[in-house]
Amino acid sequence: MLFNENKVTKDSLVKFLLAAARSGQLFDLENVVEKNDFYSSLDRFAEIAFKLRDQHRVLDVGSGTGILCGILALLGHEVYALDFF
């Protein structure tokens, strides 16, 4: 888990998320919609994840494709999601 490290910055989080995305950990690499969602919202996702770094349990209401949920779960959060997608 990235947040166990002492000096996590938003920039280091972005680099971690880019590596996770490129390895297929966050979404199906062939899914163009999710790929576009991730890259167009990367800064926002990193900001949210950074602000939630001290929280264990997270509820994402309006989770859409679930990319943010995947990010938070990868970072070690217990994630719950709700969407009427």
Secondary structure as GFF3:
##gff-version 3
##sequence-region A 1 85
A	DSSP	three_ten_helix	2	4	.	.	.	ID=ss1
A	DSSP	alpha_helix	10	22	.	.	.	ID=ss2
A	DSSP	alpha_helix	32	51	.	.	.	ID=ss3
A	DSSP	beta_strand	57	61	.	.	.	ID=ss4
A	DSSP	alpha_helix	67	74	.	.	.	ID=ss5
A	DSSP	beta_strand	78	82	.	.	.	ID=ss6
###
